[in-house]
Amino acid sequence: MLTLYHAPKSRSSSIVWLLEELGQSYQMRVVDIRRADGSGSRDAHNPHPHGKVPALDHDGQHVFETAAIALYLTDLFPEKGLAPKVGDPDRGEYLSWLAYRPGVIEPSLMMRRLNVTHVPGAMGWAPAEEVEAFLNQTLETREYLLGNRFSAADIITGGAIYYLTMFKVMHETPVLKAYTDRITARPAFKRAMES
């Protein structure tokens, strides 16, 4: 049994979307989390070591963090075609996109939101303007992050682009708007947003 520990309007929404795309049965445990506005608290029922979401329990096997859960689930259900398999020429780029959201996009955009000046060499990510330029340049010639192939990278990284542009943390461009319109038109996205 797959059990997702989820908090509405949080990063775990990407994993709800992924589970819907995979078409696997799962149960959802809604947990409380600490929010940026000071509301919420750490939930004792949440297995995430820092009381965050997402966290996944698969028959007693615990996995936490969005990219790790996406990799775990797409490797668990390879027949669904949401990730290039080991040995596929797109595998390296796929793994890079999974890591790009938490390792580059989120810190760079959060630093912008908090008005923290980027310090080259000291910070392990690029400045927000450079990240946005790279995303626009990549998606200008591609339908999805892996070209013409929709994958879990579009759910994880594309989902972040969708939310960051919606909340005006990332600048919406015609390229990013067209991309997020494509990925959010999927039936699984709509089901995930209803849960």
Beta strands, then each sheet from edge to edge (+ up, - down):
strand 1: 2-6
strand 2: 27-30
strand 3: 55-58
strand 4: 61-64
sheet 1: 2+ 1+ 3- 4+
end
